[in-house]
């Protein structure tokens, strides 16, 4: 089994956090092979996030920066997954660039990679407020309604996944779909992938302002749910090909 690890992060207006986040997560690449990389896509930040990332590339030789102006979180995540797969990643680890996740918790996930193909974070306690927890629970209910599967945490940005497993399901979603991680979580359970969930820490944002307030999340969620019916149709075609 290969051990090339790609750590992928979407970024938007993270000037206040990105230096520390890169410094904390970059050493995690030592768990993987020499070809392992950290890949960050900046989605049209209004602050100096992209400028800082280009500066950091001079210090961190395995840091790859993808400038992608005007894209939302989900689009960046899909782009990052496709990039990692195309460049030979064996394992993809996705987290966010706002400092809410804890690098020290990665080791326990990495140890499980021979037993499971997907190890997912479960945010039992959230440092970003009750409103975000309510939205997450609503999303989980919709996944149950549309796809017949119930997951502990649909959208946690702390997930280690075998790239070949991720690749199976990316084409089920439009390239600009807002909630790819939720659909992937549903697929992993629905199609009985070797998946497990582990409790992870989810801290309050470490700096800067979160543009993803509850109202915006709700709007994105409602827009994405309208795509669920189309994705369900694609799943039926997917199922027929598997039969």
ZADRENMI-105595 format. One record per atom (N, C-alpha, C, O): residue in three letters; x, y, z. Coordinates in steps of 0.2 Angstrom, whole numbers, padded with zeros to 4 digits, always signed. Example, Ala and Ser with C-alpha at 12.3 -4.5 7.8 and 13.67 -1.06 7.14 Angstrom:
% ZADRENMI-105595
ALA+0066-0028+0039
ALA+0062-0022+0039
ALA+0066-0016+0039
ALA+0071-0017+0042
SER+0064-0011+0035
SER+0068-0005+0036
SER+0064+0000+0039
SER+0067+0006+0040
This chain:
% ZADRENMI-105595
UNK+0004-0006+0000
UNK+0000+0000+0000
UNK+0004+0006+0000
UNK+0009+0007+0004
UNK+0003+0011-0005
UNK+0007+0017-0005
UNK+0005+0022+0001
UNK+0000+0021+0004
UNK+0010+0026+0002
UNK+0009+0031+0008
UNK+0010+0038+0006
UNK+0012+0042+0010
UNK+0009+0040-0001
UNK+0010+0047-0003
UNK+0004+0050+0000
UNK-0002+0049-0001
UNK+0005+0055+0004
UNK+0000+0059+0008
UNK-0001+0066+0005
UNK+0004+0070+0005
UNK-0007+0068+0003
UNK-0008+0075+0001
UNK-0013+0078+0007
UNK-0019+0076+0008
UNK-0011+0083+0010
UNK-0015+0087+0015
UNK-0018+0093+0011
UNK-0014+0097+0008
UNK-0024+0093+0010
UNK-0027+0098+0006
UNK-0032+0103+0010
UNK-0035+0101+0015
UNK-0031+0109+0009
UNK-0035+0114+0013
UNK-0038+0120+0008
UNK-0034+0122+0004
UNK-0044+0121+0008
UNK-0047+0127+0005
UNK-0046+0133+0010
UNK-0045+0132+0016
UNK-0045+0139+0007
UNK-0043+0145+0011
UNK-0047+0151+0008
UNK-0048+0151+0002
UNK-0050+0155+0012
UNK-0053+0161+0010
UNK-0052+0166+0016
UNK-0055+0165+0022
UNK-0049+0172+0015
UNK-0048+0177+0020
UNK-0045+0174+0026
UNK-0047+0176+0032
UNK-0039+0171+0026
UNK-0036+0168+0032
UNK-0029+0171+0033
UNK-0025+0167+0036
UNK-0028+0177+0031
UNK-0022+0180+0033
UNK-0020+0180+0040
UNK-0014+0179+0042
UNK-0025+0180+0045
UNK-0023+0180+0052
UNK-0021+0173+0054
UNK-0018+0172+0059
UNK-0023+0168+0050
UNK-0022+0161+0053
UNK-0017+0157+0049
UNK-0014+0152+0051
UNK-0016+0159+0042
UNK-0013+0154+0038
UNK-0006+0153+0039
UNK-0003+0147+0038
UNK-0002+0157+0042
UNK+0005+0156+0044
UNK+0006+0150+0049
UNK+0009+0146+0048
UNK+0002+0151+0054
UNK+0002+0146+0060
UNK-0001+0140+0058
UNK+0002+0134+0059
UNK-0006+0140+0054
UNK-0009+0134+0051
UNK-0004+0129+0047
UNK-0003+0123+0048
UNK-0001+0133+0042
UNK+0004+0129+0038
UNK+0010+0127+0043
UNK+0012+0121+0042
UNK+0012+0131+0047
UNK+0018+0129+0052
UNK+0016+0123+0056
UNK+0020+0118+0057
UNK+0010+0122+0058
UNK+0007+0117+0062
UNK+0006+0110+0058
UNK+0008+0105+0061
UNK+0003+0111+0052
UNK+0001+0105+0049
UNK+0007+0102+0044
UNK+0007+0096+0042
UNK+0012+0107+0042
UNK+0017+0105+0037
UNK+0021+0099+0040
UNK+0022+0094+0036
UNK+0023+0098+0046
UNK+0027+0092+0048
UNK+0023+0086+0048
UNK+0026+0080+0048
UNK+0016+0086+0047
UNK+0012+0080+0047
UNK+0014+0076+0040
UNK+0013+0070+0040
UNK+0017+0080+0035
UNK+0019+0077+0029
UNK+0024+0071+0030
UNK+0025+0067+0026
UNK+0028+0072+0035
UNK+0033+0067+0037
UNK+0031+0060+0038
UNK+0034+0055+0037
UNK+0024+0059+0039
UNK+0021+0053+0040
UNK+0021+0049+0033
UNK+0021+0043+0033
UNK+0021+0053+0028
UNK+0020+0050+0021
UNK+0027+0050+0017
UNK+0032+0051+0020
UNK+0026+0048+0011
UNK+0032+0047+0007
UNK+0035+0054+0005
UNK+0033+0059+0007
UNK+0041+0053+0002
UNK+0044+0060-0001
UNK+0040+0064-0005
UNK+0041+0070-0006
UNK+0036+0060-0009
UNK+0031+0064-0014
UNK+0025+0067-0011
UNK+0021+0070-0014
UNK+0024+0067-0004
UNK+0019+0070-0001
UNK+0019+0077-0001
UNK+0024+0080-0002
UNK+0013+0080-0001
UNK+0012+0087-0002
UNK+0007+0090+0002
UNK+0002+0087+0004
UNK+0007+0097+0003
UNK+0002+0101+0006
UNK+0000+0105+0001
UNK+0003+0109-0002
UNK-0007+0105-0001
UNK-0010+0109-0006
UNK-0015+0114-0003
UNK-0020+0111+0000
UNK-0015+0120-0005
UNK-0020+0125-0002
UNK-0022+0129-0008
UNK-0018+0131-0012
UNK-0029+0129-0009
UNK-0032+0133-0014
UNK-0035+0139-0011
UNK-0040+0139-0006
UNK-0033+0145-0013
UNK-0036+0151-0010
UNK-0042+0153-0015
UNK-0041+0154-0021
UNK-0047+0155-0012
UNK-0053+0156-0016
UNK-0055+0163-0017
UNK-0060+0166-0014
UNK-0051+0167-0020
UNK-0052+0174-0021
UNK-0052+0179-0014
UNK-0057+0183-0014
UNK-0048+0177-0010
UNK-0048+0181-0004
UNK-0047+0189-0005
UNK-0044+0191-0009
UNK-0050+0192+0000
UNK-0050+0200-0001
UNK-0044+0202+0003
UNK-0042+0208+0002
UNK-0041+0198+0007
UNK-0035+0200+0011
UNK-0029+0198+0008
UNK-0029+0197+0002
UNK-0024+0197+0012
UNK-0017+0195+0009
UNK-0016+0188+0010
UNK-0010+0186+0010
UNK-0021+0183+0010
UNK-0020+0176+0011
UNK-0016+0174+0005
UNK-0011+0170+0007
UNK-0017+0175-0001
UNK-0013+0172-0006
UNK-0006+0175-0006
UNK-0001+0171-0008
UNK-0005+0181-0005
UNK+0002+0184-0005
UNK+0006+0180+0001
UNK+0012+0179+0000
UNK+0003+0179+0007
UNK+0006+0176+0012
UNK+0008+0169+0010
UNK+0013+0166+0011
UNK+0003+0165+0006
UNK+0004+0158+0004
UNK+0010+0158-0001
UNK+0015+0154+0000
UNK+0011+0163-0005
UNK+0017+0163-0010
UNK+0023+0164-0006
UNK+0028+0161-0008
UNK+0023+0168-0001
UNK+0029+0169+0003
UNK+0031+0162+0007
UNK+0037+0161+0007
UNK+0026+0159+0009
UNK+0027+0153+0013
UNK+0030+0147+0008
UNK+0033+0143+0011
UNK+0028+0148+0002
UNK+0031+0143-0003
UNK+0039+0143-0003
UNK+0042+0138-0004
UNK+0042+0149-0001
UNK+0049+0149-0001
UNK+0052+0146+0005
UNK+0058+0143+0004
UNK+0048+0145+0010
UNK+0050+0141+0016
UNK+0048+0134+0016
UNK+0052+0130+0019
UNK+0043+0132+0013
UNK+0040+0125+0013
UNK+0040+0123+0006
UNK+0036+0124+0002
UNK+0045+0118+0004
UNK+0046+0116-0002
UNK+0040+0112-0005
UNK+0039+0111-0011
UNK+0037+0108+0000
UNK+0031+0104-0002
UNK+0025+0107-0002
UNK+0019+0104-0002
UNK+0024+0114-0001
UNK+0018+0117-0001
UNK+0016+0119-0008
UNK+0020+0123-0012
UNK+0010+0118-0011
UNK+0008+0119-0017
UNK+0002+0124-0016
UNK-0002+0123-0012
UNK+0002+0130-0020
UNK-0003+0135-0019
UNK-0007+0135-0026
UNK-0004+0136-0031
UNK-0014+0134-0025
UNK-0018+0135-0031
UNK-0022+0141-0031
UNK-0027+0141-0026
UNK-0021+0146-0035
UNK-0025+0152-0034
UNK-0032+0151-0038
UNK-0031+0149-0044
UNK-0037+0152-0035
UNK-0044+0151-0039
UNK-0049+0156-0037
UNK-0053+0154-0033
UNK-0048+0162-0040
UNK-0053+0167-0038
UNK-0060+0166-0039
UNK-0062+0162-0044
UNK-0064+0168-0034
UNK-0071+0168-0035
UNK-0074+0161-0034
UNK-0080+0160-0037
UNK-0071+0156-0031
UNK-0074+0150-0030
UNK-0076+0149-0023
UNK-0073+0152-0018
UNK-0082+0145-0022
UNK-0084+0144-0015
UNK-0080+0138-0012
UNK-0076+0135-0015
UNK-0082+0137-0006
UNK-0078+0131-0002
UNK-0079+0125-0005
UNK-0074+0121-0006
UNK-0085+0123-0007
UNK-0086+0116-0010
UNK-0082+0115-0017
UNK-0079+0110-0018
UNK-0082+0120-0021
UNK-0079+0120-0027
UNK-0071+0119-0026
UNK-0068+0115-0030
UNK-0069+0123-0021
UNK-0061+0122-0020
UNK-0060+0115-0017
UNK-0055+0112-0019
UNK-0064+0112-0013
UNK-0063+0105-0010
UNK-0063+0100-0016
UNK-0059+0096-0016
UNK-0068+0101-0020
UNK-0068+0096-0026
UNK-0062+0097-0030
UNK-0058+0092-0032
UNK-0060+0103-0032
UNK-0054+0104-0036
UNK-0047+0101-0032
UNK-0043+0098-0035
UNK-0047+0102-0026
UNK-0041+0099-0022
UNK-0041+0092-0022
UNK-0036+0089-0023
UNK-0047+0089-0022
UNK-0047+0081-0022
UNK-0045+0079-0029
UNK-0041+0074-0029
UNK-0047+0082-0034
UNK-0045+0080-0041
UNK-0038+0081-0042
UNK-0034+0077-0045
UNK-0035+0087-0039
UNK-0028+0088-0040
UNK-0024+0083-0036
UNK-0019+0080-0039
UNK-0026+0081-0030
UNK-0022+0076-0027
UNK-0022+0069-0030
UNK-0017+0066-0031
UNK-0028+0067-0033
UNK-0029+0061-0036
UNK-0024+0061-0043
UNK-0021+0056-0044
UNK-0025+0067-0046
UNK-0021+0067-0053
UNK-0014+0067-0052
UNK-0010+0065-0056
UNK-0011+0069-0046
UNK-0004+0069-0045
UNK-0001+0064-0040
UNK+0004+0064-0038
UNK-0005+0058-0040
UNK-0003+0052-0037
UNK-0003+0051-0030
UNK+0000+0047-0027
UNK-0008+0055-0026
UNK-0009+0054-0019
UNK-0012+0047-0018
UNK-0016+0045-0022
UNK-0009+0044-0013
UNK-0012+0037-0011
UNK-0018+0039-0005
UNK-0023+0036-0005
UNK-0016+0044-0001
UNK-0021+0046+0004
UNK-0022+0053+0004
UNK-0017+0057+0002
UNK-0028+0056+0005
UNK-0030+0063+0005
UNK-0032+0064+0012
UNK-0037+0061+0015
UNK-0029+0069+0015
UNK-0032+0072+0021
UNK-0034+0079+0020
UNK-0030+0083+0018
UNK-0041+0080+0022
UNK-0044+0086+0021
UNK-0045+0090+0028
UNK-0048+0087+0032
UNK-0043+0096+0028
UNK-0045+0100+0034
UNK-0045+0107+0032
UNK-0044+0108+0026
UNK-0047+0111+0036
UNK-0048+0118+0034
UNK-0042+0123+0037
UNK-0038+0120+0041
UNK-0042+0129+0034
UNK-0036+0133+0036
UNK-0037+0138+0041
UNK-0034+0143+0041
UNK-0042+0137+0045
UNK-0044+0142+0050
UNK-0042+0141+0057
UNK-0043+0144+0062
UNK-0038+0135+0058
UNK-0035+0134+0065
UNK-0040+0130+0069
UNK-0038+0130+0075
UNK-0046+0128+0067
UNK-0050+0125+0072
UNK-0049+0117+0073
UNK-0052+0115+0078
UNK-0045+0114+0069
UNK-0043+0107+0070
UNK-0036+0107+0073
UNK-0032+0111+0073
UNK-0035+0101+0076
UNK-0029+0100+0080
UNK-0024+0095+0076
UNK-0026+0089+0076
UNK-0018+0097+0074
UNK-0014+0092+0070
UNK-0012+0086+0075
UNK-0011+0081+0072
UNK-0011+0087+0081
UNK-0009+0081+0085
UNK-0014+0075+0085
UNK-0012+0070+0087
UNK-0020+0076+0083
UNK-0025+0071+0082
UNK-0024+0067+0076
UNK-0028+0062+0075
UNK-0020+0069+0071
UNK-0019+0066+0065
UNK-0016+0059+0066
UNK-0018+0054+0062
UNK-0011+0058+0070
UNK-0008+0052+0071
UNK-0012+0046+0072
UNK-0011+0040+0069
UNK-0017+0047+0076
UNK-0022+0041+0078
UNK-0026+0039+0071
UNK-0027+0033+0070
UNK-0027+0044+0067
UNK-0030+0042+0060
UNK-0026+0038+0056
UNK-0028+0034+0053
UNK-0019+0041+0056
UNK-0014+0038+0051
UNK-0013+0030+0053
UNK-0012+0026+0049
UNK-0013+0029+0060
UNK-0012+0022+0062
UNK-0018+0017+0060
UNK-0017+0011+0059
UNK-0024+0020+0058
UNK-0029+0016+0056
UNK-0030+0014+0049
UNK-0034+0011+0046
UNK-0025+0017+0045
UNK-0026+0017+0038
UNK-0025+0010+0035
UNK-0028+0009+0029
UNK-0022+0005+0038
UNK-0022-0002+0035
UNK-0029-0006+0037
UNK-0030-0011+0034
UNK-0032-0003+0042
UNK-0039-0007+0044
UNK-0045-0003+0040
UNK-0050-0007+0039
UNK-0044+0003+0039
UNK-0050+0007+0036
UNK-0047+0011+0030
UNK-0041+0013+0029
UNK-0052+0012+0025
UNK-0050+0016+0019
UNK-0052+0023+0020
UNK-0050+0027+0016
UNK-0056+0024+0025
UNK-0059+0031+0026
UNK-0059+0032+0034
UNK-0063+0028+0037
UNK-0056+0037+0037
UNK-0056+0038+0044
UNK-0059+0045+0044
UNK-0055+0050+0042
UNK-0065+0046+0047
UNK-0068+0053+0047
UNK-0068+0055+0054
UNK-0069+0052+0059
UNK-0068+0062+0055
UNK-0069+0066+0061
UNK-0076+0066+0063
UNK-0080+0067+0059
UNK-0077+0066+0070
UNK-0084+0067+0072
UNK-0083+0072+0078
UNK-0080+0071+0083
UNK-0086+0078+0076
UNK-0086+0084+0081
UNK-0091+0084+0086
UNK-0097+0087+0085
UNK-0090+0080+0091
UNK-0096+0079+0096
UNK-0097+0086+0100
UNK-0102+0087+0102
UNK-0091+0089+0101
UNK-0092+0096+0104
UNK-0089+0101+0099
UNK-0083+0100+0096
UNK-0092+0107+0098
UNK-0090+0111+0093
UNK-0089+0118+0096
UNK-0093+0121+0100
UNK-0083+0121+0094
UNK-0081+0128+0097
UNK-0084+0133+0093
UNK-0082+0139+0094
UNK-0088+0132+0088
UNK-0091+0137+0083
UNK-0098+0139+0084
UNK-0101+0142+0080
UNK-0101+0137+0090
UNK-0108+0139+0092
UNK-0113+0134+0090
UNK-0112+0129+0086
UNK-0118+0134+0094
UNK-0124+0130+0094
UNK-0127+0130+0087
UNK-0130+0125+0084
UNK-0128+0136+0084
UNK-0131+0137+0077
UNK-0128+0133+0072
UNK-0132+0130+0068
UNK-0121+0132+0072
UNK-0118+0128+0067
UNK-0120+0120+0068
UNK-0120+0117+0064
UNK-0120+0119+0075
UNK-0122+0112+0076
UNK-0129+0110+0074
UNK-0130+0105+0071
UNK-0134+0115+0074
UNK-0141+0114+0072
UNK-0141+0113+0065
UNK-0144+0108+0062
UNK-0137+0117+0061
UNK-0137+0116+0054
UNK-0134+0110+0052
UNK-0136+0106+0047
UNK-0129+0107+0055
UNK-0126+0101+0054
UNK-0131+0095+0055
UNK-0131+0091+0051
UNK-0135+0096+0060
UNK-0140+0090+0062
UNK-0145+0090+0056
UNK-0148+0085+0054
UNK-0147+0096+0054
UNK-0152+0097+0048
UNK-0149+0093+0042
UNK-0153+0089+0039
UNK-0143+0094+0041
UNK-0140+0091+0035
UNK-0140+0084+0035
UNK-0141+0080+0031
UNK-0138+0081+0041
UNK-0138+0074+0042
UNK-0145+0071+0041
UNK-0146+0065+0038
UNK-0150+0075+0043
UNK-0157+0072+0042
UNK-0158+0072+0035
UNK-0161+0067+0032
UNK-0156+0077+0031
UNK-0158+0077+0024
UNK-0154+0071+0020
UNK-0156+0069+0015
UNK-0148+0070+0022
UNK-0144+0064+0020
UNK-0148+0058+0021
UNK-0148+0053+0016
UNK-0151+0057+0026
UNK-0155+0051+0028
UNK-0161+0051+0023
UNK-0163+0045+0020
UNK-0164+0056+0022
UNK-0170+0057+0018
UNK-0169+0055+0011
UNK-0172+0051+0007
UNK-0163+0058+0008
UNK-0162+0058+0001
UNK-0158+0051-0001
UNK-0159+0048-0006
UNK-0153+0049+0004
UNK-0149+0044+0002
UNK-0149+0038+0007
UNK-0146+0033+0006
UNK-0154+0038+0011
UNK-0155+0032+0016
UNK-0149+0030+0020
UNK-0149+0024+0022
UNK-0145+0035+0022
UNK-0139+0033+0026
UNK-0139+0039+0032
UNK-0140+0045+0030
UNK-0137+0037+0038
UNK-0136+0041+0043
UNK-0129+0041+0045
UNK-0126+0036+0047
UNK-0126+0047+0046
UNK-0119+0048+0047
UNK-0118+0052+0054
UNK-0122+0056+0055
UNK-0113+0050+0058
UNK-0112+0054+0064
UNK-0110+0062+0063
UNK-0113+0066+0067
UNK-0106+0063+0058
UNK-0104+0070+0056
UNK-0103+0070+0049
UNK-0098+0068+0046
UNK-0108+0074+0045
UNK-0108+0074+0038
UNK-0102+0078+0035
UNK-0100+0076+0030
UNK-0100+0083+0038
UNK-0096+0088+0035
UNK-0090+0090+0039
UNK-0087+0096+0038
UNK-0087+0086+0043
UNK-0081+0087+0047
UNK-0075+0088+0043
UNK-0074+0084+0038
UNK-0072+0094+0043
UNK-0066+0095+0040
UNK-0059+0092+0043
UNK-0054+0095+0044
UNK-0060+0085+0044
UNK-0055+0082+0047
UNK-0056+0074+0045
UNK-0059+0071+0048
UNK-0053+0073+0039
UNK-0055+0066+0036
UNK-0049+0064+0032
UNK-0046+0067+0028
UNK-0047+0057+0033
UNK-0041+0054+0030
UNK-0045+0049+0025
UNK-0048+0044+0028
UNK-0043+0049+0019
UNK-0047+0045+0014
UNK-0042+0042+0009
UNK-0038+0046+0006
UNK-0043+0036+0007
UNK-0039+0033+0002
UNK-0041+0036-0005
UNK-0047+0037-0006
UNK-0037+0039-0009
UNK-0039+0043-0015
UNK-0043+0039-0020
UNK-0047+0042-0023
UNK-0042+0032-0020
UNK-0045+0028-0025
UNK-0053+0028-0023
UNK-0057+0027-0027
UNK-0054+0028-0016
UNK-0061+0028-0014
UNK-0064+0035-0015
UNK-0070+0035-0018
UNK-0061+0040-0014
UNK-0064+0047-0016
UNK-0065+0047-0023
UNK-0070+0050-0025
UNK-0061+0045-0027
UNK-0062+0045-0035
UNK-0068+0042-0037
UNK-0071+0044-0042
UNK-0070+0037-0034
UNK-0076+0033-0036
UNK-0082+0038-0036
UNK-0087+0037-0040
UNK-0083+0043-0032
UNK-0089+0046-0031
UNK-0089+0054-0033
UNK-0094+0057-0033
UNK-0083+0056-0035
UNK-0083+0063-0037
UNK-0087+0065-0043
UNK-0090+0071-0043
UNK-0088+0061-0047
UNK-0092+0062-0053
UNK-0100+0062-0052
UNK-0104+0064-0056
UNK-0102+0060-0046
UNK-0109+0061-0044
UNK-0111+0068-0043
UNK-0117+0069-0043
UNK-0106+0072-0042
UNK-0107+0079-0040
UNK-0106+0084-0045
UNK-0101+0083-0049
UNK-0109+0089-0046
UNK-0107+0095-0051
UNK-0101+0098-0048
UNK-0099+0097-0042
UNK-0097+0100-0052
UNK-0090+0103-0051
UNK-0091+0109-0046
UNK-0086+0110-0042
UNK-0096+0112-0046
UNK-0097+0118-0041
UNK-0102+0117-0036
UNK-0105+0121-0033
UNK-0103+0110-0034
UNK-0107+0108-0028
UNK-0104+0111-0022
UNK-0098+0110-0020
UNK-0109+0113-0017
UNK-0106+0116-0011
UNK-0105+0112-0005
UNK-0101+0113-0001
UNK-0107+0106-0005
UNK-0107+0101+0000
UNK-0104+0094-0002
UNK-0107+0089+0000
UNK-0098+0094-0005
UNK-0095+0088-0007
UNK-0094+0083-0002
UNK-0094+0077-0002
UNK-0091+0086+0004
UNK-0089+0081+0010
UNK-0095+0078+0012
UNK-0095+0072+0015
UNK-0101+0081+0012
UNK-0107+0078+0015
UNK-0109+0072+0010
UNK-0111+0067+0013
UNK-0109+0073+0004
UNK-0111+0068-0001
UNK-0106+0062-0001
UNK-0108+0056-0001
UNK-0099+0064+0000
UNK-0094+0058+0001
UNK-0096+0054+0007
UNK-0095+0048+0007
UNK-0098+0058+0013
UNK-0099+0054+0019
UNK-0105+0049+0018
UNK-0105+0044+0020
UNK-0110+0052+0014
UNK-0116+0048+0013
UNK-0114+0042+0008
UNK-0116+0036+0010
UNK-0110+0043+0003
UNK-0108+0037-0001
UNK-0104+0032+0003
UNK-0104+0026+0001
UNK-0099+0034+0007
UNK-0095+0030+0010
UNK-0099+0025+0014
UNK-0098+0019+0015
UNK-0105+0027+0018
UNK-0109+0023+0021
UNK-0114+0019+0017
UNK-0114+0013+0018
UNK-0117+0022+0012
UNK-0121+0019+0008
UNK-0118+0013+0004
UNK-0122+0008+0003
UNK-0112+0014+0002
UNK-0109+0009-0002
UNK-0104+0004+0002
UNK-0100+0001-0001
UNK-0105+0005+0008
UNK-0101+0000+0013
UNK-0094+0000+0012
UNK-0090-0005+0012
UNK-0091+0006+0011
UNK-0084+0007+0012
UNK-0081+0005+0019
UNK-0085+0006+0024
UNK-0075+0004+0019
UNK-0072+0003+0026
UNK-0071+0009+0029
UNK-0065+0012+0028
UNK-0076+0012+0033
UNK-0075+0018+0036
UNK-0076+0018+0043
UNK-0080+0014+0046
UNK-0073+0022+0047
UNK-0074+0023+0054
UNK-0074+0030+0056
UNK-0071+0034+0052
UNK-0077+0032+0061
UNK-0077+0039+0064
UNK-0074+0039+0071
UNK-0074+0035+0075
UNK-0070+0044+0072
UNK-0066+0046+0078
UNK-0068+0053+0080
UNK-0068+0057+0076
UNK-0069+0053+0087
UNK-0070+0060+0090
UNK-0064+0064+0089
UNK-0058+0062+0090
UNK-0065+0071+0086
UNK-0060+0075+0085
UNK-0062+0082+0089
UNK-0068+0084+0090
UNK-0057+0086+0091
UNK-0058+0092+0093
UNK-0059+0097+0088
UNK-0057+0097+0082
UNK-0064+0102+0090
UNK-0066+0107+0085
UNK-0066+0114+0089
UNK-0071+0115+0092
UNK-0060+0118+0088
UNK-0059+0123+0092
UNK-0063+0130+0089
UNK-0065+0129+0084
UNK-0064+0135+0093
UNK-0066+0141+0090
UNK-0061+0144+0085
UNK-0055+0142+0086
UNK-0063+0147+0081
UNK-0059+0150+0076
UNK-0053+0154+0079
UNK-0054+0158+0084
UNK-0047+0153+0077
UNK-0041+0155+0080
UNK-0039+0163+0078
UNK-0035+0166+0082
UNK-0042+0165+0073
UNK-0041+0172+0071
UNK-0045+0174+0065
UNK-0048+0170+0062
UNK-0046+0180+0064
UNK-0049+0183+0058
UNK-0057+0182+0059
UNK-0059+0180+0064
UNK-0060+0184+0054
UNK-0068+0184+0054
UNK-0070+0178+0050
UNK-0068+0178+0044
UNK-0075+0174+0052
UNK-0078+0169+0048
UNK-0084+0172+0044
UNK-0089+0174+0046
UNK-0083+0172+0037
UNK-0088+0174+0033
UNK-0094+0169+0032
UNK-0099+0171+0030
UNK-0093+0163+0034
UNK-0098+0158+0034
UNK-0102+0158+0040
UNK-0102+0154+0045
UNK-0106+0163+0041
UNK-0111+0164+0046
UNK-0117+0159+0045
UNK-0117+0156+0040
UNK-0121+0158+0051
UNK-0126+0153+0050
UNK-0131+0154+0045
UNK-0133+0150+0041
UNK-0132+0161+0044
UNK-0137+0163+0038
UNK-0134+0160+0031
UNK-0138+0158+0027
UNK-0128+0162+0030
UNK-0125+0160+0024
UNK-0125+0152+0023
UNK-0126+0149+0018
UNK-0123+0149+0029
UNK-0123+0142+0028
UNK-0130+0139+0027
UNK-0130+0134+0023
UNK-0135+0142+0030
UNK-0142+0139+0028
UNK-0143+0140+0021
UNK-0146+0136+0018
UNK-0142+0146+0018
UNK-0143+0147+0011
UNK-0139+0142+0007
UNK-0142+0140+0002
UNK-0133+0141+0008
UNK-0129+0136+0004
UNK-0132+0129+0005
UNK-0133+0126+0000
UNK-0134+0128+0011
UNK-0137+0121+0012
UNK-0143+0120+0008
UNK-0144+0115+0005
UNK-0148+0125+0008
UNK-0154+0125+0004
UNK-0153+0124-0003
UNK-0156+0120-0007
UNK-0148+0128-0006
UNK-0146+0127-0013
UNK-0143+0121-0014
UNK-0145+0118-0019
UNK-0139+0118-0010
UNK-0136+0111-0011
UNK-0141+0106-0011
UNK-0141+0101-0014
UNK-0146+0107-0006
UNK-0151+0101-0005
UNK-0155+0101-0012
UNK-0158+0096-0014
UNK-0156+0107-0015
UNK-0160+0106-0022
UNK-0156+0102-0027
UNK-0159+0099-0032
UNK-0149+0101-0026
UNK-0145+0097-0030
UNK-0145+0090-0028
UNK-0143+0085-0032
UNK-0148+0088-0022
UNK-0148+0082-0020
UNK-0152+0077-0024
UNK-0150+0071-0025
UNK-0158+0080-0027
UNK-0162+0075-0031
UNK-0158+0073-0037
UNK-0159+0068-0040
UNK-0154+0078-0040
UNK-0150+0076-0046
UNK-0145+0071-0044
UNK-0143+0067-0048
UNK-0142+0072-0039
UNK-0136+0068-0037
UNK-0139+0061-0035
UNK-0136+0056-0037
UNK-0145+0060-0033
UNK-0149+0054-0032
UNK-0150+0050-0038
UNK-0149+0044-0039
UNK-0152+0054-0043
UNK-0153+0051-0050
UNK-0146+0049-0053
UNK-0146+0043-0056
UNK-0141+0052-0052
UNK-0134+0050-0054
UNK-0132+0044-0050
UNK-0129+0039-0053
UNK-0134+0043-0044
UNK-0133+0037-0040
UNK-0136+0031-0043
UNK-0134+0026-0043
UNK-0142+0032-0045
UNK-0146+0026-0048
UNK-0142+0024-0054
UNK-0142+0018-0055
UNK-0139+0028-0058
UNK-0135+0026-0064
UNK-0129+0023-0062
UNK-0127+0018-0065
UNK-0126+0026-0057
UNK-0120+0023-0053
UNK-0122+0016-0051
UNK-0117+0011-0052
UNK-0127+0015-0048
UNK-0129+0008-0045
UNK-0130+0003-0051
UNK-0128-0003-0050
UNK-0133+0005-0056
UNK-0134+0001-0062
UNK-0128-0002-0065
UNK-0127-0008-0067
UNK-0123+0002-0065
UNK-0116+0001-0068
UNK-0112-0004-0063
UNK-0108-0008-0065
UNK-0114-0004-0056
UNK-0111-0008-0051
UNK-0114-0015-0051
UNK-0111-0020-0049
UNK-0120-0015-0054
UNK-0124-0021-0053
UNK-0121-0027-0058
UNK-0124-0032-0058
